[in-house]
Structures are given as structure tokens and as C-alpha cells.
Amino acid sequence: MTLISFDLPGLLLLAPAALAPLWKSALRDSAIPSLDCAPEDRLSGVVDGGLKLLGVVALLASLAGAACPFLPGEEVERVAEGAQIVMLIDRSGSMNETFAGRNPSGDEESKAAAAKRILKAFVESRRRDLVGVAAFSTSPMLVTPLSDHPDATKAAIDAMDRPGLDYTNIARGLAMALSMFRASDADHSRAVLLISDGAGVIDPKIQDDLRADFKKAHVNLYWLFLRTEGSQGIYDAHDNDESPQAAPERHLDLYFKLLGVPYRAFEAEGPKATEEALRQIDQLERRPMPYFEKLPRRDLSGTFFAAALGAVCLLLVAKLAEVQLASPRGVP
């Protein structure tokens, strides 16, 4: 059970003063010296006790409201159907071009703009997921951590079509994406969704470290490759002695297949193919997923002041309903 806390608890020391209405009524004194000879009226007794209680409530609620009461924040366990997904978005300069490999004009969309639109629809359709967003070009950048707030995630995706740099440092981007998962959630369905229109060469010195990080994180890896028209594809045939620098996409795909984690690549040459790829990923990543949500503290000042106002209004109605009895003759 969550207990109420106060920012200004010292004001509660005045609480005994709220009992004053039990000894002194706010109603007007009667000129009749005694009602002992009148028959007993239980209704009047209830009304009198109720008015005194309202006075106590009005004073206590006002003091409590002034002391700034609140319910502390807490963690609530929830269960969602989906996954923890980190979207790792390429922000290299080529993402600002269309799928045809030119600067957009008229109604044309750049690859970044098309991906942004489709990813936002993907997030909207999976409102129970925990989604984080990271971007990379020369250096990686954490945009939003894993959360179940789709509006924040869509705002992060909105920022992805800003002009980027020309260099693609995919290794550092992948390392950041893996660092966004918590070790305590290793039993949850987790995935890295890499959105890129090209590939960089991963330094052989860090390939083993990155492979170990993937195995430790227990994640599924999806590569959504936004292929530019006429460019090399993931599955294009190459000479056996071709270097990673000459065919980075092909060699990156081979490296991903050797990570020891579930991996799938989707080669999209336009917006429709991109939408279809995300539909397949949507079907693959749907499992029951328990998680804890941190709730902010809840301010209760308004609730206490509303109670005080209600009590005062009832007392005001009782005061206005008072009737002045005529004094007996000879009584001033």
C-alpha cells in the first residue's frame, strides 16, 4: 500500500486547530435561553453533528493541501505482446537521396523521408512494444531509450531525415544499440532493427568483441537494406577474392550470418518493399513480454483543496439557510 507523503509536513502540526468547530459552532446563537423543554429531535442532532464535522474536514483538508501531499512514484509490472526493439538508423549523407540515387524533387521522397513515414506507422501499429531509437553516421547517437511511449518514439524518428554525414561507422552504431538493452531483461524478446542504405567495413580487431556482445545480449538482428537503384545488393554474385572495401554490403551480410544470433536481411528497393519488410518483421516479433513501467509521483494538493472547497460550500449553504427566530416579548 502506497502511503501519502508531504513536501511541507511541518504545516500538519497545526492539525489540532482543525478540531475547533467541535466546541464552537459557526451558526448564530439563539436568543431562546434553553431548549431542554422541547421534544428530542434526532434530525437536528444529526445536522448539528454533520455541520461540525464539515468544519473539521474543511480545516484539515486545507492544511493537508497546503502541505503539498503526493503519492511517490512507483514501478508497475505490465505485460505486453511484442518485443524490445532498438531502431538503429543510418544517418549518412546518401540517405538524403531517393531510391533512384538522386536528390528528391517534386513529390519524390528521400530514403530517409520514406523510412521515417513507414517506421512511424510501424510504431503506431505496435503500441505495446518497448522501442528505442539510435542513429549513426561518423559517430552513434542515442536519441531515445527503450520506452512504451509511442509519441516520444515517433518524435525521435521525425528527426532522422535531417542532413547527415557521408561516413557510415556501423560498428559503433551496433555497439550502442546493444548497450541500450538491460541485462536483467535477457529472457525477453529483443531485436535490433538496422535501417541502412549501405554498409561500412567493420575493423577485424573489433569483430570478435562485437560478436561476443551480440551473443551476450540474446537479440535478433534484422537488416532493412534500402538499396539504391543500380547499386550493389546483398546477394549479388562477386568474385571470391573481392575485398570487403569493394563489396561492403555482401561482406557485412556474411559477417552477420556468423554472429551466432537469429538474423534476417531484407533488401528493399522502394517504399512498398520497405513496408512489406516491416510487415514480416511485425509478424516475427510478437510474444508476451512482461516489463516494469516507472510511474511519476502524483500530486494530491488539488484533491484535498477540492474536498475543503466542497465542505465550505455545504457550510455556506447551511449558513444561508439559517432562520432568525423572533425574540419573545420582554427578551432583548
ABEGO torsion letter per residue (X at the ends): XBBBBBABAAAAAAAAAAAAAAABBABBBBABABAAABBBBAAAAAAAAAAAAAAAAAAAAAAAAAAGBBBBBBBBBBBBBEBBBBBBBBABAAAABBAAGBBBBEABBBAAAAAAAAAAAAAAABAABBBBBBBBBABBBBABBBBABAAAAAAAAAAAABBBBABBBAAAAAAAAAAABBAAAAABBBBBBBBBABBBBBBAAAAAAAAAAAAAAGBBBBBBBBBBBGBBBAABBBBAABBAAABAAAAAAAAAAAAGBBBBBBBBAEAAAAAAAAAAAAAABBBBBBBBBBBBBBBAAAAAAAAAAAAAAAAAAAAAABBBBBBBBGBX
